[in-house]
């Protein structure tokens, strides 16, 4: 029996799902700080806990090795809960959730980044100076996201 367990462990470790590199997610605040030290685009996944398509992005597109590679190479990747409860300081402004106890109450930072068009998931692109570039709304399959990430990440725009 111990030999079978060891063999199963080896198979699991060598399996792509176990050994695959992951996107290096950081907080919004960390991304801004990192970008000030080493300029890099910022990719912000604006999501909510109740969003089914957000969970599907996590389970599919964000697991794709091509997406992971492009994301880690060209972006500081951020997961931003659109309903977060704390205060975020950004560009001399304090952003809050004005109704933190309320159901589905969005944070002012999410509202600002999405320019008031609250849709989940949404993906915000900032340049290396934390200036707004673009928003992409909705579930995106890997091949489509790959094109956008390459376009922005390699500064073709």
C-alpha positions, 0 to 999 in steps of 0.5 A: 500500500505505501508504494501505491500511495507514493506512486499516486503522489508522484503522478499528482506532482507531475500532473500539469494541474499540480505543477502549473505556475499560477498568476501572481496576484497582489493587492491593489495597494501592492500593485501601485507600490510595485509599479512605482518601483518598477513600472509595469502595467496593472491588470485589475480583476474586479469581481464579487463573491457571488458572481458565477462568471467571476468564478468561471474565469478563475477556474478556466481562463486564469488557469491557462498557462499562456495567460499565466505567462503573459500576465506574470511577465507584463502585469501586476495582477490584482483581484479587487473585490468590488464590494470590499469594506475597507478604505483605499487611498489612491491618487490623493483620494480616499475610496470607501464603501458607503454602505458596507453593511448593505447587500451588494454595495459597491466600493467607490474604487470599483465604481471609479475604475469601472466609470460607474458601469458596474458589471462583473467580472470586469477587467481594468488596465492601468499603465505603469503610471497607474493611469486608466487605459481600458476596461474589458467586461464579462467572461473572456475565453483564453484566446480572446484574453491572450490577444488583449493582454499581448496588445496592452502588455507589449505596448502595441496600443 
